[in-house]
Amino acid sequence: MFLPTVLNRRYGQASSLDDYERKAQAMTYDGERAMSKPNARNKYTSTGVIQWMLNNAWPSLIWHLYDYYLAPAAGISGRKKPAANPRAVFLR
């Protein structure tokens, strides 16, 4: 599917350019988190996740952790969130 089609189905029609950019960042966050969460859950048995693009070679909205200007994108938060706040588990 094409990016605007998926974006509109998941987050609704964008009302402005700022709204479209915000929803695209939310989609990037969800995508990165979806890749990281299973890896964090299976950290002792999984081999890891290879990130395809750390930053973009041109301005884009998908598949990056840092944008074209090297500013952190929403994907970096999606990457950090599953690994944050480890909880101790005590078994009796």
N, C-alpha and C positions, 0 to 999 in steps of 0.2 A: 504494500500500500504506500501511497504517497504521504509525506509528512503532514501536510495540512488536513488530509482526510482523517488520519489517526488522531491528530491533535484535536480536531473538532468533535470527534466521537467521544474521546476520553474527557476532555475539559470544557467542551462547549465552544460555540462560535466566539472568536475574539472580536472585541468591540473597537479596538484601536491597535496601533503598532506596539505600544507599550504593553498592552494586554497580551498580544500575540507573543511577544518576547518573554513575558513572565510565564506564560503557559508552556512555551518551548523549553524554558529552563526547568520547569517542574517535570516535564517529560524526560529531560536529560537526568534529573535527579532520580526519578523512578527507575530509569533504565540502569543507571550505575548501581543503585541500591539492589536491584534485582540480581545483578551479577555478583555483588559482594556478599550478600546475606547468606547464600548457601555455602560460600567459601568460609565465612566466619563460623558458621555452625559446624562445619566439618573440618576445622582447621588442622586436626591431627591426622586426618586421612586423605585430605585433598592435596593436590599438587599446586594449587594456586590459580590465579587469574592473570592472563596477559592483557594489559591495556593496549588497545590498538593505537590510539592517538592520545598523547599527553596534551598536545596543543595543536591548533589548526594552522595550516599553511595559508589559509585565507579565511575571511569572516564566514562563520557557519554557526548553526545552532545545535548540531548533533555530534555525538561520539567524541567528546573532548572533556578534559578536566580543567584546562585553562583555555581562554579564548585567544584569538589572533593577537591581542595586545598583552598577553600573558597575565591577564586578570583572572583570578579564580572564578570558575563557573559553578553552577549548581551541582554538577557532577562530582566535584571534589567533596561536597557535603554528603552526597549519596554514597561515596566511597568510604568516608570516615564513620558514618553513623552506625553501620553494623558492627564495627570493631570497637566502638566506644562503650563505656560503662560495663566492663566485665563484672559478672556476678559470681560470687563464690557459691558453690553447691556443697552442702553438707549431707552426707548419707549416714543413716543410723545403722 
